[in-house]
Amino acid sequence: MERSIIEKAIEKFSELKVIVIGDAMVDSYLWGRVDRISPEAPIPIVTVTKQENRLGGAANVSMNLQSLGATPFLVSIIGDDSKGKKFQNLMVKNGLSSEGIFVKNDRMTTVKTRIISGGKQISRIDEEISTMVDLPTENMLFEKVRELIGKARIDIVLFVDYDKGVVTPGLIEKVVALAKERNILTAADPKIRNFNSYLNVDLFKPNFKEFTDGLRLNIEKTDLDKIKEAAEKFKKEHHIGLMFITLSENGVFISNGLTQNHFPAEVRDIADVSGAGDTVFAVASLSLAAGLPPKFIALLSNLAGGLVCERPGVVPIEKERLKTEAVKILV
């Protein structure tokens, strides 16, 4: 592919407006060193040297979209708690709109705390509520999506489902129907609870575990024939436009029903895989909205996921770096 085509494609991301619906959270990091083992139990003692909070989950997808030049509108719920205030402060700090953020006193703000030593994650602590929101809250979220679609020319709607309860089958059905009515693309990054609820979406991006758990399959990650067969069956039954399955170290698989392609993983110096799925989903969704062909969607997303794995913690992809690396690899 020519250099000018790649650069033009990535630049087109800046024209796109995206609604992101899903489970937003705070990613908290404790960096430290391990010098000794606890006398109370055979576990390492971490002496903390640095602490940081970042946007995570659906908010990290929004950060990736923004970093790529697009305009994201995040629709989500946080708790009426101190962690929710941290989340709101991070939204302001990162220049993201909080228009679609609802504060509920019956919800807890999801926080994932990662403990890192020697450049590697050694433990994680999750604070969360995963019960699905009630019908009035579902309707409130849907009305906000409808309002945003009425106010801005939206190119694509993303469901970022971390299985914390913001995304419900009813919300999926109503939003997808509205998007189809308005000729707006839809994309989903699913988890198992709602796996079979994403009917008629234009892009469906599970990872291998989500795919096999969702279909209750017992197949190997290297068995591409069985993956292709199962993917095509699921795609047809659920009327999905593009199936895109990430296979971690084995790369990615993509199918539009006419052609199927498998691309091996880009060999990178892996520091941390946290957040790579968010980056892959953001790049794939923007590539679809920009009208790029499936092969280029897969290659560019695969590359972006590898790039963010080179840095510790959850970090968004950088547009200029993606462009530079894409030119090196894809030309």
Backbone torsions as a table, in degrees:
resi	resn	phi	psi	omega
1	MET	NA	139.6	-177.1
2	GLU	-70.8	148.4	-179.6
3	ARG	-56.5	-43.2	-176.6
4	SER	-63.9	-34.8	179.7
5	ILE	-68.0	-42.2	179.0
6	ILE	-63.4	-48.8	-177.9
7	GLU	-63.8	-40.4	179.5
8	LYS	-64.8	-39.6	179.9
9	ALA	-62.4	-46.7	-179.4
10	ILE	-68.9	-34.8	177.6
11	GLU	-65.4	-29.3	179.6
12	LYS	-63.2	-22.8	178.1
13	PHE	-54.9	-33.2	-176.2
14	SER	-66.7	-15.3	-179.9
15	GLU	-88.9	-8.2	-168.3
16	LEU	-94.7	142.6	175.3
17	LYS	-116.5	133.2	-169.6
18	VAL	-133.0	133.6	169.5
19	ILE	-96.8	129.8	178.5
20	VAL	-114.3	117.8	179.1
21	ILE	-112.0	127.8	177.7
22	GLY	162.6	-167.6	-174.5
23	ASP	-84.8	105.2	177.1
24	ALA	-89.7	152.3	-177.1
25	MET	-156.8	172.3	173.2
26	VAL	-104.2	127.5	171.1
27	ASP	-97.6	113.3	-178.5
28	SER	-105.0	142.1	-176.9
29	TYR	-126.9	135.1	171.3
30	LEU	-119.7	111.7	175.6
31	TRP	-96.5	141.1	179.3
32	GLY	-167.2	-174.2	179.5
33	ARG	-122.0	150.0	178.2
34	VAL	-110.2	113.6	-178.7
35	ASP	-112.2	-15.4	-174.6
36	ARG	-158.1	167.7	178.1
37	ILE	-102.7	142.0	-178.5
38	SER	-64.3	138.2	175.4
39	PRO	-75.4	-11.7	-176.9
40	GLU	-87.7	-25.9	-179.7
41	ALA	-163.2	157.3	-178.4
42	PRO	-77.1	64.6	-179.9
43	ILE	-131.5	152.0	-179.7
44	PRO	-73.1	145.1	171.7
45	ILE	-95.1	124.0	-179.9
46	VAL	-101.5	119.1	173.8
47	THR	-89.0	110.5	-173.1
48	VAL	-72.8	129.7	178.7
49	THR	-113.2	-17.3	-178.0
50	LYS	-157.7	144.4	177.0
51	GLN	-134.0	141.8	-178.9
52	GLU	-151.4	145.8	174.3
53	ASN	-114.3	138.2	178.0
54	ARG	-133.7	163.0	175.2
55	LEU	-75.7	137.8	-178.4
56	GLY	-132.8	176.3	178.6
57	GLY	62.0	-132.8	179.9
58	ALA	-61.0	-28.7	177.7
59	ALA	-71.0	-33.0	175.9
60	ASN	-69.0	-37.5	174.3
61	VAL	-60.0	-42.9	178.0
62	SER	-61.4	-40.1	177.2
63	MET	-62.0	-42.1	177.9
64	ASN	-62.8	-43.7	178.6
65	LEU	-60.3	-45.2	179.8
66	GLN	-64.6	-41.8	179.8
67	SER	-63.6	-26.9	178.2
68	LEU	-86.8	-1.1	175.8
69	GLY	104.7	-11.3	-178.3
70	ALA	-77.1	168.8	177.3
71	THR	-110.0	107.0	-179.1
72	PRO	-94.5	146.4	172.3
73	PHE	-123.0	108.0	-175.8
74	LEU	-88.1	129.3	176.4
75	VAL	-118.0	114.5	-175.2
76	SER	-161.4	-177.2	-178.8
77	ILE	-130.3	137.8	171.6
78	ILE	-126.3	167.3	179.5
79	GLY	-86.0	160.1	174.9
80	ASP	-86.2	71.7	-174.0
81	ASP	-146.3	175.8	-177.6
82	SER	-63.1	-33.9	179.6
83	LYS	-70.1	-32.3	175.7
84	GLY	-65.4	-36.7	176.8
85	LYS	-66.5	-38.2	175.2
86	LYS	-61.1	-41.9	179.3
87	PHE	-60.6	-47.2	-179.2
88	GLN	-62.6	-39.7	177.9
89	ASN	-63.8	-38.0	178.0
90	LEU	-67.1	-35.7	176.8
91	MET	-61.9	-45.4	179.0
92	VAL	-64.1	-46.9	-178.2
93	LYS	-58.1	-36.3	-176.6
94	ASN	-95.2	6.6	174.4
95	GLY	70.8	27.5	178.4
96	LEU	-99.9	142.4	179.8
97	SER	-71.7	137.3	176.5
98	SER	-102.1	14.9	-176.5
99	GLU	-57.5	-35.4	-177.3
100	GLY	-98.1	12.6	-179.3
101	ILE	-95.4	122.8	179.0
102	PHE	-108.0	137.2	178.5
103	VAL	-102.0	123.3	-178.0
104	LYS	-124.2	132.2	-178.1
105	ASN	-79.9	-6.6	176.5
106	ASP	-100.2	9.1	177.9
107	ARG	-119.6	155.8	174.5
108	MET	-107.2	138.3	173.2
109	THR	-68.8	124.3	-179.3
110	THR	-70.9	130.7	176.9
111	VAL	-132.0	129.2	171.9
112	LYS	-110.7	117.2	-179.9
113	THR	-103.9	117.6	179.5
114	ARG	-103.3	133.1	177.9
115	ILE	-105.5	122.5	-172.1
116	ILE	-122.4	132.2	176.9
117	SER	-141.5	136.9	-179.4
118	GLY	63.0	28.1	179.5
119	GLY	78.9	3.9	-178.9
120	LYS	-123.9	145.9	176.9
121	GLN	-76.6	126.2	-177.9
122	ILE	-111.5	-12.8	179.0
123	SER	-165.5	158.9	175.7
124	ARG	-142.4	140.2	178.6
125	ILE	-120.4	125.7	-179.7
126	ASP	-109.7	132.6	172.9
127	GLU	-119.4	119.6	-172.2
128	GLU	-164.7	162.6	164.7
129	ILE	-121.8	132.9	-175.4
130	SER	-117.2	6.4	176.3
131	THR	-67.0	143.1	-179.8
132	MET	-69.1	146.6	179.1
133	VAL	-65.7	156.1	-179.7
134	ASP	-78.4	173.5	-175.4
135	LEU	-62.0	-42.5	177.4
136	PRO	-59.8	-38.4	178.7
137	THR	-69.4	-40.6	176.0
138	GLU	-57.6	-45.1	179.6
139	ASN	-65.0	-36.5	178.2
140	MET	-63.0	-43.6	178.3
141	LEU	-64.3	-42.7	-179.9
142	PHE	-63.1	-42.0	180.0
143	GLU	-64.1	-33.8	176.3
144	LYS	-66.7	-41.2	176.9
145	VAL	-61.9	-44.8	179.1
146	ARG	-60.7	-40.8	179.2
147	GLU	-63.3	-45.3	-179.6
148	LEU	-63.7	-39.5	178.3
149	ILE	-65.0	-34.2	178.5
150	GLY	-72.6	-25.6	-175.5
151	LYS	-92.2	-29.2	-174.1
152	ALA	-133.0	155.4	176.8
153	ARG	-81.1	93.9	-176.5
154	ILE	-84.2	134.1	-178.9
155	ASP	-94.0	-33.5	-176.8
156	ILE	-157.6	146.5	176.4
157	VAL	-113.7	129.5	-178.1
158	LEU	-110.3	134.6	169.9
159	PHE	-102.3	115.3	178.3
160	VAL	-109.0	94.4	-170.1
161	ASP	-100.2	105.4	175.0
162	TYR	-99.8	12.1	176.1
163	ASP	64.6	34.1	177.1
164	LYS	-103.8	3.3	170.4
165	GLY	106.4	-8.0	179.7
166	VAL	-72.7	-40.6	180.0
167	VAL	-89.4	120.0	180.0
168	THR	-119.2	159.0	177.2
169	PRO	-56.1	-39.5	179.5
170	GLY	-65.1	-40.7	178.9
171	LEU	-66.1	-41.9	178.3
172	ILE	-58.5	-50.0	-176.9
173	GLU	-59.4	-45.9	-176.5
174	LYS	-69.4	-42.1	-178.2
175	VAL	-68.5	-42.9	179.8
176	VAL	-62.8	-41.8	178.6
177	ALA	-62.1	-43.3	178.6
178	LEU	-64.0	-43.1	-179.9
179	ALA	-62.9	-43.3	178.4
180	LYS	-60.5	-41.4	-179.8
181	GLU	-61.6	-34.0	-177.3
182	ARG	-99.3	8.4	-179.1
183	ASN	58.5	42.3	177.8
184	ILE	-108.0	135.0	178.8
185	LEU	-69.9	154.5	175.7
186	THR	-131.4	147.9	179.5
187	ALA	-143.2	147.5	-177.4
188	ALA	-134.7	134.7	170.3
189	ASP	-111.9	97.5	-165.0
190	PRO	-90.6	164.8	163.5
191	LYS	-122.1	176.2	-168.4
192	ILE	-67.6	-35.5	-172.8
193	ARG	-62.1	-40.0	-179.7
194	ASN	-104.9	15.2	-169.5
195	PHE	-54.0	-41.3	-176.0
196	ASN	-91.9	8.4	-178.0
197	SER	-94.2	-8.1	-174.9
198	TYR	-89.1	67.0	177.5
199	LEU	-79.7	140.4	171.7
200	ASN	69.4	17.2	176.8
201	VAL	-80.4	155.0	-176.4
202	ASP	-83.9	-25.2	178.7
203	LEU	-141.0	128.3	179.6
204	PHE	-125.6	115.7	-171.7
205	LYS	-124.1	78.7	171.4
206	PRO	-84.7	158.5	165.6
207	ASN	-86.4	177.1	-173.0
208	PHE	-61.5	-42.3	-179.1
209	LYS	-65.1	-43.8	178.4
210	GLU	-61.4	-39.8	-179.2
211	PHE	-65.0	-49.8	-178.1
212	THR	-71.1	-37.5	176.8
213	ASP	-66.5	-42.7	-178.3
214	GLY	-63.2	-34.1	-179.7
215	LEU	-100.2	1.2	-177.9
216	ARG	53.4	49.1	-179.9
217	LEU	-101.1	146.9	174.4
218	ASN	-118.4	81.6	-179.8
219	ILE	-130.9	159.8	179.8
220	GLU	-86.0	150.3	-179.9
221	LYS	-63.9	-22.3	-178.7
222	THR	-90.8	-5.7	-177.4
223	ASP	-87.8	78.9	-173.8
224	LEU	-64.9	-31.7	-180.0
225	ASP	-63.4	-44.2	179.5
226	LYS	-70.9	-35.6	176.6
227	ILE	-62.3	-46.4	179.6
228	LYS	-61.2	-44.2	-178.8
229	GLU	-62.1	-46.4	-179.2
230	ALA	-67.6	-39.2	-179.1
231	ALA	-64.2	-43.2	-179.8
232	GLU	-65.3	-40.0	178.9
233	LYS	-64.0	-47.0	179.9
234	PHE	-63.9	-43.3	-179.3
235	LYS	-58.8	-45.3	-178.5
236	LYS	-66.9	-45.0	-176.9
237	GLU	-66.1	-31.7	-175.6
238	HIS	-104.0	5.5	176.1
239	HIS	55.0	49.7	-177.8
240	ILE	-95.4	139.8	-179.1
241	GLY	-73.9	-51.0	-174.9
242	LEU	-135.4	121.0	174.5
243	MET	-94.8	127.7	-177.4
244	PHE	-136.3	106.8	-175.9
245	ILE	-110.6	124.1	177.2
246	THR	-89.4	136.6	-174.2
247	LEU	-119.0	28.0	-178.5
248	SER	46.5	-116.9	-173.6
249	GLU	-67.2	-11.8	179.2
250	ASN	-98.2	9.4	173.7
251	GLY	90.7	-140.6	-176.0
252	VAL	-140.7	154.2	174.5
253	PHE	-123.3	135.9	-179.8
254	ILE	-139.0	142.1	179.5
255	SER	-147.8	136.2	173.4
256	ASN	-108.8	11.3	179.6
257	GLY	93.6	-22.2	178.4
258	LEU	-103.6	-41.5	177.7
259	THR	-128.9	146.7	177.3
260	GLN	-123.0	135.7	-179.5
261	ASN	-137.2	141.1	171.6
262	HIS	-119.3	131.6	178.5
263	PHE	-124.0	129.4	179.8
264	PRO	-66.1	159.8	179.6
265	ALA	-66.6	147.5	172.6
266	GLU	-75.3	128.2	-179.2
267	VAL	-74.3	116.1	-179.1
268	ARG	-130.3	169.8	175.1
269	ASP	-88.1	94.3	-171.2
270	ILE	-76.5	124.4	174.8
271	ALA	-105.5	-38.5	-174.9
272	ASP	-165.2	127.5	-179.3
273	VAL	-87.8	-2.2	-178.2
274	SER	-58.2	129.9	175.5
275	GLY	83.8	-4.8	-178.4
276	ALA	-63.1	-38.1	179.1
277	GLY	-62.3	-37.9	177.4
278	ASP	-62.0	-42.8	-179.3
279	THR	-66.2	-45.8	179.1
280	VAL	-58.3	-44.2	-178.5
281	PHE	-65.4	-42.7	179.7
282	ALA	-62.0	-47.1	-178.5
283	VAL	-66.8	-42.3	179.6
284	ALA	-62.7	-41.5	-178.6
285	SER	-66.3	-44.6	178.1
286	LEU	-66.5	-37.3	178.6
287	SER	-63.6	-40.8	176.8
288	LEU	-63.5	-46.9	-179.3
289	ALA	-64.8	-27.1	178.9
290	ALA	-82.3	-3.0	176.8
291	GLY	82.6	21.9	-178.7
292	LEU	-79.5	150.7	-179.5
293	PRO	-71.9	157.2	-176.8
294	PRO	-52.4	-42.3	-178.2
295	LYS	-60.1	-44.1	-178.9
296	PHE	-70.1	-36.2	176.1
297	ILE	-57.1	-47.7	-177.7
298	ALA	-65.6	-46.9	-177.2
299	LEU	-64.6	-43.9	-177.9
300	LEU	-68.7	-41.4	179.3
301	SER	-66.3	-42.0	178.3
302	ASN	-59.8	-43.7	178.3
303	LEU	-63.8	-45.0	-178.8
304	ALA	-61.6	-41.1	178.1
305	GLY	-62.0	-40.2	177.7
306	GLY	-65.5	-37.2	-178.1
307	LEU	-64.9	-43.0	-177.9
308	VAL	-72.3	-20.8	177.5
309	CYS	-71.5	-12.9	-179.7
310	GLU	-78.5	-11.0	-179.1
311	ARG	-117.6	140.9	-178.8
312	PRO	-70.7	146.3	178.3
313	GLY	82.8	177.9	179.8
314	VAL	-87.2	114.3	-178.3
315	VAL	-133.8	146.4	177.8
316	PRO	-77.7	157.3	176.6
317	ILE	-72.9	145.3	178.4
318	GLU	-99.1	126.6	-173.5
319	LYS	-56.6	-49.1	-176.8
320	GLU	-66.3	-36.5	178.5
321	ARG	-68.1	-40.7	177.5
322	LEU	-60.6	-42.9	-179.3
323	LYS	-63.3	-45.5	-179.6
324	THR	-61.8	-46.2	-178.9
325	GLU	-69.8	-36.0	179.7
326	ALA	-63.4	-41.6	178.6
327	VAL	-62.5	-41.4	179.6
328	LYS	-61.9	-42.0	-170.2
329	ILE	-92.7	-38.3	-170.8
330	LEU	-93.6	-17.0	-179.3
331	VAL	-75.3	NA	NA
